[in-house]
Amino acid sequence: MFICNVATDIYGKKHNIRLRMPQTPTYEELVRYIECHFDIVVRSTRPEGYLDISFKVKVIKLFDSIMSKWVDLYNAAQLTHGCQLYAFQPENNWHSDMQGALPKAHSVVTWQSAYKDARRKRALRADRDCDTPPSRAAKMRSVFGDLDIGSKGYVILSDLKAAMKALDINVTEGTTPALFRKADRSCDGHLNFEEFSRFAVQHPNLLDALFFRSRPVWNNATAKIAANEELLALRRQREREIERVRDKRAQWEQRTHLEKVLETQRKAAKLARLQAEISTIKEHTALDDLYYNTNPERGNQAEDVPSLM
């Protein structure tokens, strides 16, 4: 049994699933399995007015727990049990992967066929709503959800002012309160969805501004900015890696120097002990020669001394 976690971004929401396979798949099998599962999610959560686009994998990233960074997945040899993957889709006007924390992986139950078989037969279908802009109802729901800070179920004046300022919609100081009072038919300081819908029908240009300016637009300018930011981030990451390598090398050199000093001190202490032992042995030998060994020549000299008697 092989288990891995696969995350992706679908309509601005992060998904993270735990896939279970009988054995380690090949790269092609893994891509097919990921596409078949997330294609179901894409088609079941597609907002009204969005293109009917199949889920396709452009590149798969693998989180390297040793290097603590994401790396490209090239083949199945890089896969490990329980690894975390991230599947990127091709960038287009309807999809752009946004940065964000990954949710905890959860197990999924799928209806796919046996392992190594085609997971799902994709019928070639025409894009029924190709080049069709989002409907007014979809824009109303989306904008109301964006304005409703904290999911209160209604919009207050400060929410509308914050959105106007964040999206750089130029209005005079008194225009926003006036528009809010006009929309607030109940005069309770709250705009529910029904009141906001009537207001949006009367001011379609403002609705379009709130909707489209809140969506990421991927053009040459934003692509260049994103590429420069990514390059700068990679350079900073590379500098941090080089700095860590330098620190580790400095620590290794310091440790090696200390080990050499310690070894020299140990050798000097051992040599001093040996010299002390040799001196002790010589001293004991001299004492033994002095007190215990007999000297024949000295004895003969004593016998040759004439007696005084």
Secondary structure, DSSP 8 states (H G I E B T S, - for coil): -EEEEEEEEETTEEEEEEEEESS---HHHHHHHHHHHHHHHHHHH--TTS-------SEEEEEETTTTEEEE--SGGG--TTEEEEEE---BTTB----------EE------STTS-S--------TTTT----HHHHHHHHHHHH-TTS-SSB-HHHHHHHHHHTT----TTHHHHHHHHH-TT-SS-B-HHHHHHHHHH-HHHHHHHHHTTS----HHHHHHHHHHHHHHHHHHHHHHHHHHHHHHHHHHHHHHHHHHHHHHHHHHHHHHHHHHHHHHHHHHHHHHHHTS--HHHHHHHHHS----
